[in-house]
Amino acid sequence: MDNPAVPIVGGLLIEVFVACILYGITTLQTFIYYQKYPKDRMFLKLLVGTVWLLETTHTAFCMQFIYDYVILGFNNYLVFLDINWGVGITVICSASIALCVQGYYTWRVWIVSENSVIWTATIGTFALARVGFGVASCALCYIYPSWPVLREKRSALVTVSGGLGSAALVDILVAVTLTVCLKRRRFTGSWNKDSNSMINRILLYAVNTGAITCTASLLCVILFAVQKNSLTFLGLVEIQAKLYANSFLGSLNARSHMRNSKSVHTFSSSAPRMPVLEVYQHTVVEDDRSKSPQSPESGDFDLTSMKASQAREFA
């Protein structure tokens, strides 16, 4: 006889392991941020600390409910039918993390779009809708404390689909807004290659992170609606919170890398201008009789002075 725990919580157990690994990456990125950017504004420092605290609480309750399911409920398959009390707390933590991260993205859109009320208000509205649906989903976890009953309710499908759909829509709108606004700021000419290169890197990062979190949201909705006898969707919800936190911290920690890349590119682009100094070779005539360089304007040319002049030019 096959173990019935495998199709119900097997995928959830693996996904919680993945979420714990991502939490380790979040902790590392938080440590790197405070080490590399001690002069950041206090608002950002507090926001990073808040996200890390929410992530820590979220991870702790993920471990708590999987421990109750797998260890305390060992050999009692009926326990899988109950919604563990820690699940609702992880849902609230996920909604709070999304609010912090997407609130930061909304603020960034406000800056990049040059204070565009339409773009900012639209994205902010869907970000708040994500939180509202998350609170409603948390409440349903305590109103209907059984998975079969909850998943048969239309209200549960509406709150889960609405919350995750709003999150996916925010990710798409942020990526589209940044793409449109930054493309308008592209520069022309060879002297602006470094600026365009940085814009391309920002766009690539924004699109990639938005695509990852958006895909996770859509998969959660599909699994919730289709796989009625599995809790795999719940594991993806927990992973999604980690993806938001890591994308947020990654965008902050990537700033120094982009600046360093710009500096290296600027230095290399200016290097080809150095051969202009070879003009000295065309103004010096070699006299075979005296074995010393002469200038066309004045007889003997001082080699020491020439070297000193070249040294000043290179300096």
C-alpha positions as semicolon CSV with decimal commas, in nm:
position;residue;x (nm);y (nm);z (nm)
1;M;0,000;0,000;0,000
2;D;0,137;0,338;-0,100
3;N;0,197;0,597;0,168
4;P;-0,087;0,856;0,139
5;A;0,138;1,122;0,290
6;V;0,348;1,134;-0,026
7;P;0,095;1,299;-0,262
8;I;-0,044;1,524;0,011
9;V;0,259;1,668;0,192
10;G;0,556;1,520;0,001
11;G;0,589;1,819;-0,229
12;L;0,517;2,058;0,058
13;L;0,801;1,913;0,265
14;I;1,052;1,959;-0,019
15;E;0,929;2,313;-0,085
16;V;0,971;2,406;0,282
17;F;1,332;2,281;0,256
18;V;1,381;2,508;-0,047
19;A;1,221;2,799;0,141
20;C;1,466;2,748;0,429
21;I;1,758;2,757;0,185
22;L;1,626;3,080;0,037
23;Y;1,594;3,220;0,389
24;G;1,965;3,152;0,437
25;I;2,036;3,350;0,121
26;T;1,813;3,630;0,252
27;T;2,009;3,641;0,577
28;L;2,338;3,653;0,387
29;Q;2,214;3,934;0,163
30;T;2,095;4,127;0,468
31;F;2,439;4,097;0,627
32;I;2,608;4,207;0,303
33;Y;2,375;4,506;0,275
34;Y;2,455;4,639;0,621
35;Q;2,826;4,586;0,559
36;K;2,841;4,755;0,218
37;Y;2,592;5,040;0,256
38;P;2,627;5,190;0,605
39;K;2,552;5,537;0,464
40;D;2,214;5,450;0,315
41;R;1,917;5,650;0,436
42;M;1,756;5,526;0,757
43;F;1,434;5,443;0,576
44;L;1,605;5,176;0,366
45;K;1,791;5,033;0,663
46;L;1,469;4,998;0,861
47;L;1,293;4,846;0,560
48;V;1,565;4,584;0,516
49;G;1,554;4,500;0,887
50;T;1,174;4,470;0,877
51;V;1,186;4,236;0,577
52;W;1,444;4,017;0,748
53;L;1,240;3,998;1,070
54;L;0,928;3,905;0,874
55;E;1,127;3,644;0,684
56;T;1,258;3,497;1,011
57;T;0,906;3,474;1,154
58;H;0,776;3,330;0,829
59;T;1,045;3,061;0,821
60;A;0,990;2,970;1,185
61;F;0,618;2,904;1,132
62;C;0,687;2,714;0,809
63;M;0,904;2,478;1,012
64;Q;0,639;2,466;1,285
65;F;0,347;2,352;1,067
66;I;0,554;2,101;0,867
67;Y;0,681;1,958;1,199
68;D;0,322;1,922;1,321
69;Y;0,217;1,751;0,998
70;V;0,509;1,513;0,960
71;I;0,634;1,446;1,315
72;L;0,348;1,507;1,560
73;G;0,102;1,369;1,308
74;F;0,315;1,066;1,226
75;N;0,099;0,767;1,123
76;N;-0,214;0,981;1,157
77;Y;-0,314;1,067;0,805
78;L;-0,628;1,250;0,915
79;V;-0,409;1,533;1,045
80;F;-0,341;1,631;0,684
81;L;-0,704;1,733;0,650
82;D;-0,672;2,004;0,915
83;I;-0,537;2,351;0,845
84;N;-0,258;2,395;1,097
85;W;-0,281;2,715;1,301
86;G;0,067;2,822;1,183
87;V;-0,041;2,833;0,818
88;G;-0,247;3,150;0,870
89;I;0,051;3,326;1,029
90;T;0,272;3,241;0,729
91;V;0,005;3,386;0,500
92;I;0,005;3,713;0,697
93;C;0,385;3,722;0,691
94;S;0,386;3,665;0,315
95;A;0,140;3,948;0,262
96;S;0,348;4,178;0,485
97;I;0,670;4,095;0,298
98;A;0,495;4,161;-0,033
99;L;0,373;4,496;0,102
100;C;0,726;4,602;0,201
101;V;0,889;4,489;-0,123
102;Q;0,620;4,605;-0,363
103;G;0,589;4,930;-0,169
104;Y;0,959;4,987;-0,234
105;Y;0,911;4,906;-0,603
106;T;0,619;5,150;-0,617
107;W;0,838;5,422;-0,470
108;R;1,107;5,343;-0,726
109;V;0,852;5,371;-1,006
110;W;0,750;5,711;-0,864
111;I;1,112;5,829;-0,890
112;V;1,195;5,678;-1,231
113;S;0,867;5,790;-1,390
114;E;0,933;6,148;-1,274
115;N;0,642;6,150;-1,026
116;S;0,384;5,996;-1,257
117;V;0,063;5,976;-1,054
118;I;-0,109;5,736;-1,295
119;W;0,162;5,468;-1,295
120;T;0,231;5,498;-0,924
121;A;-0,136;5,496;-0,820
122;T;-0,215;5,195;-1,038
123;I;0,073;4,988;-0,905
124;G;0,009;5,099;-0,547
125;T;-0,359;5,001;-0,573
126;F;-0,281;4,646;-0,681
127;A;-0,010;4,619;-0,415
128;L;-0,264;4,710;-0,147
129;A;-0,514;4,469;-0,303
130;R;-0,255;4,192;-0,260
131;V;-0,241;4,266;0,111
132;G;-0,620;4,282;0,144
133;F;-0,668;3,945;-0,025
134;G;-0,389;3,799;0,191
135;V;-0,563;3,910;0,512
136;A;-0,889;3,760;0,383
137;S;-0,714;3,430;0,305
138;C;-0,566;3,423;0,654
139;A;-0,912;3,477;0,806
140;L;-1,058;3,191;0,599
141;C;-0,788;2,957;0,734
142;Y;-0,938;3,001;1,082
143;I;-1,302;3,017;0,973
144;Y;-1,276;2,688;0,780
145;P;-1,006;2,485;0,963
146;S;-1,021;2,196;0,715
147;W;-0,848;2,184;0,376
148;P;-1,127;1,995;0,190
149;V;-1,390;2,241;0,315
150;L;-1,177;2,549;0,244
151;R;-1,083;2,446;-0,106
152;E;-1,442;2,384;-0,200
153;K;-1,542;2,738;-0,103
154;R;-1,564;2,991;-0,383
155;S;-1,452;3,264;-0,144
156;A;-1,120;3,083;-0,091
157;L;-1,058;3,062;-0,464
158;V;-1,140;3,433;-0,498
159;T;-0,905;3,543;-0,218
160;V;-0,616;3,320;-0,328
161;S;-0,657;3,404;-0,697
162;G;-0,711;3,774;-0,623
163;G;-0,409;3,802;-0,394
164;L;-0,164;3,611;-0,610
165;G;-0,306;3,764;-0,928
166;S;-0,261;4,114;-0,787
167;A;0,097;4,030;-0,692
168;A;0,168;3,903;-1,044
169;L;0,009;4,213;-1,196
170;V;0,225;4,441;-0,978
171;D;0,538;4,256;-1,094
172;I;0,438;4,298;-1,457
173;L;0,349;4,666;-1,420
174;V;0,674;4,744;-1,239
175;A;0,880;4,573;-1,511
176;V;0,686;4,747;-1,790
177;T;0,707;5,090;-1,625
178;L;1,080;5,066;-1,562
179;T;1,136;4,945;-1,917
180;V;0,938;5,232;-2,073
181;C;1,086;5,504;-1,851
182;L;1,446;5,388;-1,880
183;K;1,425;5,340;-2,256
184;R;1,321;5,702;-2,286
185;R;1,644;5,798;-2,111
186;R;1,872;5,616;-2,350
187;F;2,157;5,824;-2,484
188;T;2,305;5,840;-2,834
189;G;2,666;5,867;-2,928
190;S;2,980;5,674;-2,845
191;W;3,043;5,876;-2,529
192;N;2,725;5,737;-2,367
193;K;2,785;5,367;-2,415
194;D;2,855;5,323;-2,044
195;S;2,523;5,488;-1,950
196;N;2,327;5,273;-2,197
197;S;2,505;4,964;-2,072
198;M;2,398;5,039;-1,715
199;I;2,039;5,098;-1,828
200;N;2,041;4,763;-2,007
201;R;2,159;4,589;-1,690
202;I;1,887;4,753;-1,482
203;L;1,621;4,654;-1,735
204;L;1,746;4,296;-1,753
205;Y;1,740;4,264;-1,376
206;A;1,391;4,416;-1,343
207;V;1,242;4,193;-1,612
208;N;1,405;3,874;-1,481
209;T;1,303;3,923;-1,118
210;G;0,951;4,023;-1,220
211;A;0,920;3,717;-1,441
212;I;1,030;3,481;-1,161
213;T;0,789;3,612;-0,897
214;C;0,506;3,643;-1,150
215;T;0,553;3,281;-1,260
216;A;0,549;3,163;-0,899
217;S;0,220;3,348;-0,837
218;L;0,052;3,196;-1,140
219;L;0,169;2,846;-1,050
220;C;0,027;2,886;-0,699
221;V;-0,316;2,975;-0,837
222;I;-0,314;2,688;-1,086
223;L;-0,211;2,428;-0,827
224;F;-0,466;2,556;-0,576
225;A;-0,747;2,521;-0,831
226;V;-0,639;2,192;-0,990
227;Q;-0,468;1,973;-0,728
228;K;-0,741;1,941;-0,467
229;N;-0,570;1,652;-0,284
230;S;-0,227;1,808;-0,250
231;L;-0,071;2,089;-0,047
232;T;0,197;2,162;-0,305
233;F;0,043;2,502;-0,372
234;L;0,109;2,602;-0,010
235;G;0,480;2,533;-0,047
236;L;0,495;2,760;-0,353
237;V;0,323;3,036;-0,154
238;E;0,597;3,009;0,108
239;I;0,871;3,009;-0,158
240;Q;0,719;3,316;-0,323
241;A;0,771;3,520;-0,007
242;K;1,141;3,428;-0,013
243;L;1,168;3,524;-0,379
244;Y;1,029;3,870;-0,306
245;A;1,272;3,927;-0,020
246;N;1,572;3,810;-0,221
247;S;1,478;4,017;-0,526
248;F;1,446;4,324;-0,304
249;L;1,781;4,270;-0,129
250;G;1,948;4,172;-0,455
251;S;1,842;4,499;-0,618
252;L;1,996;4,692;-0,328
253;N;2,321;4,496;-0,317
254;A;2,367;4,507;-0,695
255;R;2,423;4,883;-0,690
256;S;2,795;4,867;-0,613
257;H;2,849;4,604;-0,883
258;M;2,683;4,826;-1,143
259;R;2,891;5,125;-1,036
260;N;3,214;4,924;-1,054
261;S;3,120;4,791;-1,395
262;K;3,061;5,147;-1,512
263;S;3,401;5,257;-1,383
264;V;3,582;4,973;-1,555
265;H;3,397;5,038;-1,878
266;T;3,478;5,409;-1,867
267;F;3,849;5,340;-1,813
268;S;3,869;5,092;-2,097
269;S;3,681;5,321;-2,335
270;S;3,927;5,602;-2,276
271;A;4,235;5,383;-2,326
272;P;4,237;5,404;-2,710
273;R;4,295;5,779;-2,685
274;M;4,649;5,726;-2,549
275;P;4,823;5,676;-2,891
276;V;4,753;6,044;-2,969
277;L;5,074;6,114;-2,776
278;E;5,273;5,952;-3,057
279;V;5,266;6,287;-3,238
280;Y;5,614;6,345;-3,093
281;Q;5,753;6,080;-3,323
282;H;5,654;6,286;-3,627
283;T;5,823;6,604;-3,510
284;V;6,161;6,449;-3,433
285;V;6,426;6,396;-3,703
286;E;6,701;6,140;-3,652
287;D;7,042;6,272;-3,758
288;D;7,273;5,982;-3,852
289;R;7,580;6,197;-3,808
290;S;7,523;6,315;-3,451
291;K;7,318;6,009;-3,322
292;S;7,096;6,253;-3,132
293;P;6,741;6,360;-3,215
294;Q;6,689;6,701;-3,369
295;S;6,384;6,915;-3,403
296;P;6,306;7,088;-3,732
297;E;6,260;7,421;-3,556
298;S;6,569;7,420;-3,335
299;G;6,889;7,227;-3,380
300;D;6,951;6,981;-3,098
301;F;6,659;6,829;-2,908
302;D;6,697;6,736;-2,542
303;L;6,593;6,370;-2,501
304;T;6,555;6,415;-2,127
305;S;6,308;6,696;-2,177
306;M;6,112;6,486;-2,423
307;K;6,081;6,198;-2,176
308;A;5,976;6,435;-1,901
309;S;5,713;6,590;-2,126
310;Q;5,578;6,248;-2,220
311;A;5,567;6,151;-1,856
312;R;5,360;6,458;-1,776
313;E;5,123;6,384;-2,057
314;F;5,071;6,024;-1,946
315;A;5,025;6,138;-1,588
